[in-house]
Amino acid sequence: MIRWLTMVMVFVGAATAILRYSSRGLGLSLNLTPQTEAQWYLFSLIFLLGAAYGLKHDVHVRVDVLYSQLNPKKRAWIDLIGHTLFLVPFCVVMLYVSWPAVQNSWSIREMSPDPGGLPRYPIKMVILLSFVLLIGQGYSQILKQVRILRSDDEEGSLPVDALREVSS
């Protein structure tokens, strides 16, 4: 889904740019606010919904340069501590902080202040959804790390079938 959203976002951005510059050459004044905001909303969806996906597939950014050189059990400890002490509490705080703004946005059916702009309240709901998905994926990752740490294997690796079971 993220790939399709990215393709649509790129298409909308390119079409908007082409329309903007070609309309100037023709002396037209087009209102491209909805298209521009749609591109922003698509980017927001990609970023917010992609966070849990990135965590699941381990394609997120890692700052620790030593991590890749550690054995699986040490990596599991780092991931377990990081997810437990930082990821899940951060998501809970973000849900707590975001809830009033999202609730207010829905109660007034917030719209863009720009002429012809799109409604803002639906995209703000995605903020809450993204952190709920990230918490769920965080718990899944925590369970996976605990399973790796409890394995009898010295390296902490799991059989392929066990990894499929944990990741699904």
C-alpha positions as CSV (number, residue, x, y, z in Angstrom):
1,M,0.0,0.0,0.0
2,I,2.8,2.4,0.9
3,R,4.3,1.9,-2.6
4,W,1.0,2.8,-4.3
5,L,0.6,5.8,-2.1
6,T,4.1,6.9,-3.0
7,M,3.4,6.5,-6.7
8,V,0.1,8.5,-6.4
9,M,1.9,11.2,-4.4
10,V,4.6,11.6,-7.1
11,F,2.0,11.6,-9.9
12,V,-0.1,14.3,-8.0
13,G,3.1,16.4,-7.4
14,A,4.2,16.1,-11.0
15,A,0.8,16.9,-12.4
16,T,0.5,19.9,-10.1
17,A,3.8,21.3,-11.1
18,I,3.1,20.8,-14.8
19,L,-0.3,22.5,-14.4
20,R,1.1,25.4,-12.4
21,Y,3.9,26.2,-14.9
22,S,1.8,25.6,-18.0
23,S,-1.1,27.7,-16.7
24,R,1.3,30.6,-16.1
25,G,2.5,30.4,-19.7
26,L,-1.1,30.6,-20.8
27,G,-2.0,33.4,-18.5
28,L,-4.4,31.3,-16.4
29,S,-4.8,31.4,-12.7
30,L,-5.7,27.9,-11.5
31,N,-6.5,27.0,-7.9
32,L,-4.2,24.1,-7.2
33,T,-4.7,24.2,-3.4
34,P,-6.6,20.9,-3.3
35,Q,-3.9,19.1,-5.3
36,T,-1.1,20.5,-3.2
37,E,-2.8,19.6,0.0
38,A,-3.6,16.1,-1.4
39,Q,0.1,15.6,-2.0
40,W,0.9,16.7,1.6
41,Y,-1.8,14.3,2.9
42,L,-0.4,11.4,0.9
43,F,3.1,12.1,2.3
44,S,1.6,12.1,5.8
45,L,-0.1,8.8,5.1
46,I,3.2,7.3,3.8
47,F,5.2,8.5,6.7
48,L,2.7,7.8,9.5
49,L,1.5,4.4,8.2
50,G,5.0,3.4,7.1
51,A,6.4,3.7,10.6
52,A,4.9,0.4,11.8
53,Y,5.8,-1.3,8.5
54,G,9.4,-0.1,8.7
55,L,9.7,-1.5,12.3
56,K,8.2,-4.8,11.3
57,H,10.6,-5.3,8.3
58,D,13.6,-3.8,10.2
59,V,14.1,-1.1,7.6
60,H,14.1,1.8,10.0
61,V,17.2,3.9,10.7
62,R,19.6,2.6,13.3
63,V,22.1,4.9,14.9
64,D,24.1,2.2,16.7
65,V,27.1,1.4,14.5
66,L,28.0,-1.6,16.5
67,Y,24.6,-3.3,16.3
68,S,25.3,-5.2,13.1
69,Q,28.4,-6.8,14.5
70,L,26.7,-8.2,17.6
71,N,25.3,-11.7,17.9
72,P,21.5,-12.1,17.8
73,K,21.1,-12.4,21.6
74,K,22.9,-9.1,22.2
75,R,20.9,-7.4,19.4
76,A,17.7,-8.8,21.0
77,W,18.7,-7.2,24.3
78,I,19.2,-3.9,22.7
79,D,15.9,-4.1,20.8
80,L,14.0,-5.3,23.8
81,I,15.3,-2.4,26.0
82,G,14.8,0.1,23.2
83,H,11.2,-1.0,22.5
84,T,10.3,-1.3,26.1
85,L,11.9,1.9,27.5
86,F,11.6,4.2,24.5
87,L,9.2,3.1,21.7
88,V,6.1,2.0,23.6
89,P,6.3,4.9,26.2
90,F,6.8,7.4,23.4
91,C,3.8,6.1,21.5
92,V,1.7,6.3,24.6
93,V,2.7,9.9,25.2
94,M,2.0,10.8,21.6
95,L,-1.4,9.3,21.8
96,Y,-2.1,11.2,25.0
97,V,-0.8,14.5,23.6
98,S,-2.5,14.1,20.2
99,W,-5.9,13.0,21.4
100,P,-7.2,16.5,22.3
101,A,-6.1,18.0,19.0
102,V,-7.7,15.2,17.0
103,Q,-10.9,15.3,19.0
104,N,-11.1,19.1,18.6
105,S,-10.5,18.8,14.9
106,W,-13.3,16.3,14.5
107,S,-15.7,18.3,16.7
108,I,-15.4,21.4,14.5
109,R,-14.8,19.5,11.2
110,E,-11.6,21.4,10.7
111,M,-10.9,22.6,7.2
112,S,-7.9,24.0,5.6
113,P,-7.7,27.8,6.0
114,D,-6.7,28.1,2.3
115,P,-9.4,28.7,-0.3
116,G,-10.5,25.4,-1.8
117,G,-8.5,23.4,0.8
118,L,-9.3,19.9,2.0
119,P,-10.7,18.9,5.3
120,R,-8.0,18.4,8.0
121,Y,-9.9,16.2,10.5
122,P,-9.6,12.9,8.6
123,I,-5.8,13.2,8.2
124,K,-5.4,14.1,11.8
125,M,-7.1,10.8,12.8
126,V,-4.3,9.0,11.0
127,I,-1.9,10.4,13.7
128,L,-3.7,8.3,16.3
129,L,-4.0,5.3,14.0
130,S,-0.3,5.4,13.3
131,F,0.7,5.4,16.9
132,V,-1.7,2.6,17.7
133,L,-0.2,0.5,14.9
134,L,3.3,1.4,16.1
135,I,2.5,0.2,19.6
136,G,1.0,-3.0,18.3
137,Q,4.1,-3.6,16.2
138,G,6.3,-2.6,19.1
139,Y,4.7,-5.3,21.3
140,S,5.1,-7.8,18.5
141,Q,8.8,-6.9,18.4
142,I,9.1,-7.2,22.1
143,L,7.6,-10.7,22.0
144,K,10.0,-11.7,19.2
145,Q,13.0,-10.4,21.2
146,V,11.9,-12.3,24.3
147,R,11.6,-15.5,22.3
148,I,15.1,-15.0,20.9
149,L,16.5,-14.5,24.4
150,R,14.7,-17.6,25.7
151,S,16.0,-19.8,22.9
152,D,18.5,-22.5,23.8
153,D,20.7,-21.7,20.8
154,E,23.8,-19.9,21.9
155,E,23.5,-17.4,19.1
156,G,19.8,-16.8,19.9
157,S,18.7,-17.5,16.4
158,L,15.2,-19.0,15.8
159,P,14.3,-21.6,13.3
160,V,12.7,-20.1,10.1
161,D,9.3,-21.5,11.0
162,A,9.5,-19.8,14.4
163,L,10.4,-16.5,12.8
164,R,7.4,-16.7,10.5
165,E,5.2,-17.5,13.4
166,V,6.5,-14.6,15.5
167,S,6.4,-12.0,12.7
168,S,2.9,-12.8,11.6
